[in-house]
Amino acid sequence: MSRTAKAVRSRQEAAALIDATGTDEAVWQAANLQGTLPRLRVPEGPVVVVAAHPDDEVLGCGGTVAALLATGVPVHTVCLTAGEASHGTGNAGAMAGLAVRRGKELTAALRALGPLPDAVHAGLPDTRLGRHEEEARAVIDEVVARAGATLCLAPWEGDLHSDHEAAGRAARRAGVDRGITVWTYPVWMWHWAHPGDPRVPWHRAGVLPLTEDGLDRKRAALACFTSQLEPRGPEQGAVLPPQELAHHTRTYETVMR
C-alpha cells in the first residue's frame, strides 16, 4: 500500500471514530501534556480568533481569550458559518432557526469571556466550508489587517472535520499573506486521537496555561451554547455531551504552531 493510500485510510479510520465512543479524558490527563509539551507565550499585540462554527472559538481557546482580555489585549473574532447544520440538514426552516439561536448563543458566550466586540459573521455554508475556502481566507485577511493582529488562532487543519480543516487552511494562508503568527487549536482531535497518536503532529504542539479566572469564564461561556449541550432529538444525544466538554475544560489549552 502506498504512503498516500495509508494516509487516506488512517484519516478515514480516525474520522469514523468521531461518531463512536471517544478517548476518555482520564487517558489524556494521565498523559500529562501540560508537563511534557512546551509552554507557549502569546506574542504581544492584537489577536484574531477564527471559528468554523459558533462555539469552536470558546472550545479551543476561550480561556486564553479571557486571559488576554483581562490584561487589556484587543481580541477580535470571526465566525465563518452559522452552524446551522449541527442538528441535520433535512429541514430548511429548522436550520434557519438554529442559525439564529446559535448566533445569540455566541453573542452571550463572547460577553461571558470579557469585553469582546461582536463577532464578524462571514455567513458561509455549514458543512461546505471547503468549497468556500478562498472566501474564508479573504474575510480572515480583512479582519487581521483591520485589527493589526500579530497572532491568529483558528481550528486545526488536521481535526478531521472538513469545516475545521478548511478554516485552519484559510487562516494559515491569511497569516502567510500578512506575515503574522498562526496557531491552530484542535477540537475533535481529543475525541478520536490518543496520547502519542502518530496522526497528530506532537512536535508542533504547545500548551497555553490558563488562569483560574480564565477557566471560570470559559466554563460560563460554554454554558451559553445550550443548543449543543441539550439532546438534538428523542434518539439523538447532545453534540457536546459532558465527556466531550471535559476535554475543553482543562487548566490549559493546546495549539499547533
Secondary structure, 3 states (H helix, E strand, C coil): CCHHHHHHHHHHHHHHHHHCCCCCHHHHHHHCHHHHCCECCCCCCCEEEEECCCCHHHHHHHHHHHHHHHCCCCEEEEEEECCCCCCCCCCHHHHHHHHHHHHHHHHHHHHHHCCCCCCEEEEECCCCHHHHHHHHHHHHHHHHHHHCCCEEEEECCCCCCHHHHHHHHHHHHHHHHHCCEEEEECCCHHHHCCCCCCCCCHHHEEEEECCHHHHHHHHHHHCCCHHHHCCCECCECCCCCHHHHHHHCCCEEEEEC
